[in-house]
Amino acid sequence: MMKRILRMIILLECLCICLSAQIKYTIKDSVEVGYKATPFDTFIWVRHEPDKGRITVYYDDKRKHKALEVDYLGNKRFSSTSWYSNGIIRDQKLNIDSLPYYEQDMEMWYPDGQQRLYTRTTAYSMIAINWFNNGEIVYDKRVAGTGHWNFSKCTGITKTYNKLKVVRLDIFYFDSTEVDFLFSSGRIATKTIYFFDNASAFGSHEHFQQSYNENGTIATTPIYAELGRQAVTWYDSTGHKTEEGDWLNGRIGVHREYYQNGSLKAEGEYTVREKHFTTTTSVNYCPVKSGHWKFYDETGKMIREEWYDELNRKFKTYDANGNVLTEGDDKIEAIGCG
């Protein structure tokens, strides 16, 4: 990776030298420069053809292995840049700069020649499409900004795919963004609304979240982030209450679960534990069961008890007469921590 980075730096330096020469001295004849690029002992050959508006960079002194090619107009309003590997184009960029209207096209390919990225950007709009190596689309973004490169406040939509099915929608409005996660059927599973912070064009805060069952019925009561800790109720697809308790970026405090007939199924408390990731500096706050939990059958008889202490759980199960059937202890994982 470091070799590739250093090699690209060398290529860009060559490109800058040629562009500077063309701008400062108005070279009329073709210019070729060749030298060995240490520490790789790679021969770099740069050909500048001002009459064609073209700069070409080769990796060998025989100029058979093209690495980079730039086509431009003398007024610098237009340029086309192509990167090569083994003679096959890998990346291509097209710039059209006629200020105040700026346009740029970028295309990239996999080694087998299949396209993997297309991006078109202007001063007021953007289209970005990504494909998997097998040709399946994975990402499609189409937005329009309100000002030059102001895509923090824009309108449009972004679609994220998995196996040709849309699994996420990001819908952009001028003052907010709606993020929808979808079931495989295409129905909304979770809808979250973010409103922009007036103090910053790039700042936003979560305002509202609503979850749904796959049949379209409401799965939870709305959650409003600015309210902080709040009571939430969960429902199944038929509208029956399945759980109730407090929410603060996750379950917290005493929660109760219910059967469809309304009888109590389980009750206990959640606390929050920090999970630190080894690959990043981020921290995830995970809800975990704590203290004493009780579980009941549909007639109201207790059938199980659990006691939680950090990552350990002790349990007892009971028969219909209240006699202990089994007991033991085991390790647990925090819900949602992964």
NORHUKA-V939471 format. One record per pair of residues at least 12 apart in sequence whose ideal C-beta (glycine too) atoms are under 8 Angstrom apart, sorted by the first residue. I is the first residue (numbers start at 1). J is the second residue. D is the distance in Angstrom with one decimal. If there is no record, write none. Layout:
I & J & D
I & J & D
//
This chain:
3 & 40 & 6.2
6 & 40 & 7.6
7 & 37 & 7.1
7 & 40 & 6.7
7 & 42 & 7.0
10 & 37 & 4.8
10 & 44 & 6.2
11 & 44 & 7.2
11 & 57 & 5.4
11 & 67 & 6.4
11 & 68 & 5.4
14 & 33 & 7.3
14 & 44 & 6.3
14 & 46 & 4.5
14 & 57 & 5.9
15 & 46 & 7.8
15 & 55 & 6.1
15 & 57 & 7.1
15 & 68 & 7.2
15 & 70 & 6.5
17 & 33 & 7.7
17 & 46 & 7.7
18 & 31 & 7.1
18 & 33 & 7.9
18 & 46 & 6.1
18 & 48 & 4.3
18 & 55 & 5.1
19 & 55 & 7.4
21 & 48 & 7.2
22 & 48 & 6.8
22 & 50 & 5.6
27 & 48 & 7.2
27 & 50 & 5.4
28 & 50 & 6.3
28 & 51 & 7.4
29 & 50 & 7.6
30 & 47 & 6.8
30 & 48 & 6.6
30 & 49 & 4.8
30 & 50 & 7.3
30 & 51 & 7.3
31 & 47 & 7.5
31 & 48 & 4.5
32 & 45 & 6.8
32 & 46 & 6.9
32 & 47 & 4.9
32 & 48 & 7.5
33 & 45 & 7.4
33 & 46 & 4.8
33 & 48 & 8.0
34 & 46 & 7.4
34 & 61 & 5.8
42 & 59 & 6.2
43 & 59 & 6.9
43 & 60 & 5.5
43 & 61 & 4.8
44 & 57 & 6.6
44 & 58 & 7.4
44 & 59 & 6.9
45 & 57 & 7.2
45 & 58 & 4.2
45 & 59 & 7.8
45 & 60 & 7.0
45 & 61 & 5.9
45 & 63 & 5.4
46 & 58 & 7.8
47 & 63 & 7.1
50 & 74 & 7.8
52 & 71 & 7.7
53 & 71 & 5.9
53 & 72 & 4.9
53 & 73 & 5.6
53 & 74 & 6.5
54 & 69 & 6.9
54 & 70 & 6.8
54 & 71 & 5.2
54 & 72 & 7.6
55 & 68 & 7.8
55 & 69 & 7.2
55 & 70 & 4.4
55 & 72 & 7.8
56 & 68 & 7.2
56 & 69 & 5.0
56 & 70 & 7.8
57 & 69 & 7.4
65 & 84 & 7.8
65 & 86 & 7.4
65 & 87 & 6.7
66 & 84 & 4.6
66 & 87 & 6.6
67 & 83 & 7.1
67 & 84 & 5.7
68 & 81 & 7.2
68 & 82 & 7.1
68 & 83 & 5.7
68 & 84 & 7.0
69 & 81 & 7.2
69 & 82 & 4.6
69 & 84 & 7.2
70 & 82 & 7.8
76 & 97 & 7.2
77 & 96 & 6.7
77 & 97 & 5.1
77 & 98 & 5.3
78 & 95 & 6.8
78 & 96 & 5.4
78 & 97 & 7.3
79 & 94 & 7.7
79 & 95 & 4.8
80 & 92 & 7.2
80 & 93 & 7.1
80 & 94 & 5.0
80 & 95 & 7.6
81 & 93 & 4.5
81 & 94 & 7.9
81 & 95 & 7.7
85 & 111 & 7.6
88 & 109 & 7.9
88 & 111 & 7.7
88 & 113 & 6.8
89 & 109 & 6.7
90 & 108 & 6.8
90 & 109 & 5.8
90 & 111 & 7.9
91 & 106 & 7.4
91 & 107 & 7.3
91 & 108 & 4.7
91 & 109 & 7.5
92 & 105 & 7.9
92 & 106 & 7.2
92 & 107 & 4.7
92 & 108 & 7.5
93 & 105 & 6.9
93 & 106 & 4.8
93 & 107 & 7.7
94 & 106 & 7.6
100 & 123 & 6.4
100 & 148 & 6.9
101 & 122 & 6.6
101 & 123 & 5.7
102 & 121 & 7.7
102 & 122 & 6.2
102 & 123 & 4.8
102 & 148 & 7.8
103 & 120 & 7.5
103 & 121 & 7.3
103 & 122 & 4.9
104 & 119 & 7.6
104 & 120 & 7.2
104 & 121 & 4.8
104 & 122 & 7.7
105 & 118 & 7.8
105 & 119 & 7.1
105 & 120 & 5.1
105 & 121 & 8.0
106 & 118 & 7.3
106 & 119 & 4.4
106 & 120 & 7.9
106 & 121 & 8.0
107 & 119 & 7.8
110 & 133 & 5.0
112 & 133 & 7.4
114 & 131 & 7.0
114 & 133 & 6.4
114 & 135 & 5.9
115 & 131 & 6.0
116 & 130 & 6.5
116 & 131 & 5.3
116 & 132 & 7.8
116 & 133 & 7.0
117 & 129 & 7.2
117 & 130 & 5.5
117 & 131 & 7.5
123 & 145 & 7.8
123 & 148 & 4.7
123 & 149 & 6.6
124 & 144 & 5.9
124 & 145 & 5.3
124 & 146 & 7.9
124 & 147 & 7.5
124 & 148 & 7.3
125 & 142 & 8.0
125 & 143 & 6.8
125 & 144 & 4.4
125 & 145 & 6.8
126 & 141 & 6.6
126 & 142 & 7.5
126 & 143 & 5.4
126 & 144 & 7.9
126 & 145 & 7.5
126 & 151 & 6.3
126 & 156 & 7.9
127 & 141 & 6.9
127 & 142 & 5.2
128 & 140 & 7.6
128 & 141 & 4.2
129 & 141 & 7.5
136 & 161 & 7.0
136 & 163 & 6.9
136 & 164 & 5.7
137 & 161 & 5.2
137 & 164 & 7.0
138 & 160 & 7.0
138 & 161 & 5.3
138 & 162 & 7.7
139 & 158 & 7.3
139 & 159 & 7.3
139 & 160 & 5.7
139 & 161 & 7.0
140 & 158 & 6.9
140 & 159 & 4.6
140 & 161 & 7.5
141 & 156 & 7.3
141 & 157 & 7.8
141 & 158 & 4.1
141 & 159 & 7.7
141 & 170 & 7.9
142 & 156 & 5.1
142 & 157 & 6.2
142 & 158 & 7.6
143 & 155 & 6.6
143 & 156 & 3.0
143 & 157 & 7.4
143 & 158 & 7.3
143 & 172 & 5.5
144 & 156 & 5.7
146 & 174 & 6.4
150 & 201 & 6.6
152 & 196 & 7.3
152 & 201 & 4.6
152 & 202 & 4.7
153 & 174 & 5.6
153 & 175 & 7.4
153 & 196 & 6.4
153 & 201 & 5.9
154 & 172 & 5.0
154 & 174 & 7.5
155 & 172 & 5.5
155 & 173 & 6.1
155 & 174 & 6.3
156 & 171 & 7.9
156 & 172 & 5.0
157 & 169 & 6.5
157 & 170 & 6.8
157 & 171 & 5.3
157 & 172 & 6.9
158 & 170 & 4.0
158 & 172 & 7.6
165 & 184 & 6.1
165 & 186 & 7.5
166 & 182 & 6.0
166 & 186 & 6.9
167 & 181 & 6.9
167 & 182 & 5.6
168 & 180 & 6.8
168 & 181 & 5.5
168 & 182 & 6.7
169 & 182 & 6.9
175 & 195 & 6.4
175 & 196 & 5.7
176 & 193 & 5.8
176 & 194 & 6.1
176 & 195 & 4.7
176 & 196 & 6.6
176 & 204 & 8.0
176 & 207 & 7.4
177 & 193 & 7.5
177 & 194 & 4.7
177 & 204 & 6.9
178 & 191 & 6.6
178 & 192 & 7.3
178 & 193 & 5.5
178 & 194 & 7.8
179 & 191 & 7.5
179 & 192 & 4.7
179 & 193 & 8.0
179 & 194 & 7.1
180 & 192 & 7.8
183 & 214 & 4.8
185 & 214 & 6.1
187 & 212 & 6.9
187 & 214 & 5.9
187 & 215 & 7.7
187 & 216 & 5.8
188 & 212 & 5.4
189 & 211 & 6.8
189 & 212 & 6.1
189 & 214 & 7.4
190 & 209 & 6.8
190 & 210 & 7.4
190 & 211 & 5.0
190 & 212 & 7.4
191 & 209 & 7.0
191 & 210 & 4.9
191 & 211 & 7.8
191 & 212 & 7.5
192 & 206 & 6.4
192 & 208 & 7.1
192 & 209 & 4.6
192 & 210 & 8.0
193 & 206 & 7.8
193 & 207 & 5.0
193 & 208 & 4.3
193 & 209 & 7.6
194 & 206 & 5.7
194 & 207 & 6.3
195 & 207 & 4.7
205 & 225 & 6.5
205 & 226 & 7.4
206 & 225 & 4.2
207 & 224 & 6.9
207 & 225 & 6.2
207 & 226 & 6.8
208 & 222 & 6.1
208 & 223 & 7.2
208 & 224 & 5.8
208 & 225 & 7.5
209 & 222 & 7.1
209 & 223 & 4.5
209 & 225 & 7.5
210 & 222 & 5.2
210 & 223 & 7.5
213 & 235 & 7.5
213 & 236 & 6.8
213 & 237 & 4.1
214 & 237 & 6.9
215 & 237 & 4.8
217 & 235 & 6.9
217 & 237 & 5.5
217 & 238 & 7.6
217 & 239 & 6.1
218 & 235 & 6.0
219 & 234 & 6.4
219 & 235 & 6.0
219 & 236 & 8.0
220 & 232 & 5.7
220 & 233 & 6.9
220 & 234 & 5.3
220 & 235 & 7.2
221 & 233 & 4.9
223 & 247 & 5.8
228 & 248 & 6.4
229 & 246 & 5.5
229 & 247 & 7.2
229 & 248 & 4.2
229 & 252 & 6.7
229 & 253 & 7.8
230 & 246 & 6.8
230 & 247 & 5.9
230 & 248 & 7.6
231 & 244 & 7.0
231 & 245 & 7.4
231 & 246 & 5.9
231 & 247 & 7.7
232 & 244 & 7.2
232 & 245 & 6.7
232 & 246 & 7.1
232 & 247 & 4.3
236 & 260 & 7.2
238 & 260 & 7.3
240 & 258 & 7.6
240 & 260 & 4.7
240 & 262 & 7.7
241 & 258 & 5.5
241 & 262 & 7.4
242 & 257 & 6.4
242 & 258 & 5.9
243 & 255 & 6.2
243 & 256 & 6.9
243 & 257 & 4.8
243 & 258 & 6.9
244 & 256 & 5.7
244 & 258 & 7.9
245 & 270 & 7.3
248 & 272 & 7.9
249 & 272 & 8.0
249 & 285 & 6.0
250 & 270 & 7.7
250 & 272 & 6.7
250 & 285 & 6.5
250 & 286 & 7.0
250 & 287 & 4.1
250 & 336 & 6.6
251 & 270 & 4.3
251 & 287 & 4.2
251 & 335 & 7.4
252 & 270 & 5.3
252 & 271 & 7.1
252 & 272 & 6.2
252 & 287 & 6.4
253 & 269 & 6.3
253 & 270 & 6.5
254 & 267 & 7.0
254 & 268 & 7.2
254 & 269 & 5.2
255 & 267 & 7.1
255 & 268 & 6.6
255 & 269 & 7.3
255 & 270 & 6.0
259 & 298 & 5.0
261 & 298 & 6.1
263 & 296 & 7.1
263 & 298 & 5.4
263 & 299 & 7.4
263 & 300 & 5.9
264 & 296 & 5.5
264 & 300 & 7.0
265 & 295 & 7.0
265 & 296 & 6.2
266 & 293 & 6.5
266 & 294 & 6.8
266 & 295 & 4.7
266 & 296 & 7.1
267 & 293 & 7.1
267 & 294 & 5.6
268 & 289 & 5.9
268 & 290 & 7.8
268 & 291 & 6.6
268 & 292 & 6.7
268 & 293 & 3.2
268 & 294 & 6.8
268 & 306 & 7.4
269 & 289 & 7.4
269 & 290 & 5.4
269 & 291 & 5.0
269 & 293 & 7.8
270 & 287 & 4.6
270 & 288 & 6.6
270 & 289 & 6.2
270 & 290 & 6.8
271 & 287 & 7.5
271 & 288 & 6.0
271 & 290 & 4.4
272 & 285 & 5.0
272 & 286 & 6.9
272 & 287 & 6.1
272 & 288 & 7.4
273 & 285 & 7.4
273 & 286 & 5.3
273 & 288 & 5.0
273 & 334 & 5.5
273 & 337 & 7.7
274 & 286 & 7.6
275 & 334 & 6.6
275 & 337 & 4.6
275 & 338 & 8.0
284 & 336 & 7.8
284 & 337 & 6.4
284 & 338 & 7.9
286 & 334 & 3.8
286 & 335 & 6.6
286 & 336 & 5.4
286 & 337 & 3.9
287 & 334 & 7.0
287 & 335 & 5.3
287 & 336 & 6.3
288 & 308 & 7.3
288 & 332 & 7.5
288 & 334 & 4.4
288 & 335 & 6.5
289 & 306 & 7.2
289 & 308 & 5.0
289 & 313 & 7.8
289 & 332 & 7.4
289 & 335 & 7.6
290 & 308 & 4.9
291 & 307 & 7.3
291 & 308 & 6.1
292 & 305 & 7.1
292 & 306 & 7.5
292 & 307 & 5.7
293 & 305 & 7.0
293 & 306 & 4.3
293 & 307 & 7.7
293 & 308 & 7.1
301 & 318 & 7.9
301 & 320 & 6.5
301 & 322 & 7.6
302 & 318 & 6.2
302 & 322 & 7.5
303 & 317 & 6.4
303 & 318 & 5.6
304 & 316 & 7.0
304 & 317 & 4.9
304 & 318 & 7.0
305 & 318 & 7.9
308 & 332 & 7.1
311 & 331 & 5.7
311 & 332 & 5.8
311 & 333 & 7.9
312 & 329 & 6.0
312 & 330 & 7.7
312 & 331 & 6.7
312 & 332 & 7.2
313 & 329 & 6.3
313 & 330 & 5.8
313 & 331 & 7.6
313 & 332 & 4.8
314 & 327 & 7.5
314 & 328 & 7.3
314 & 329 & 4.4
315 & 327 & 6.5
315 & 328 & 6.3
315 & 329 & 7.2
315 & 330 & 7.8
//
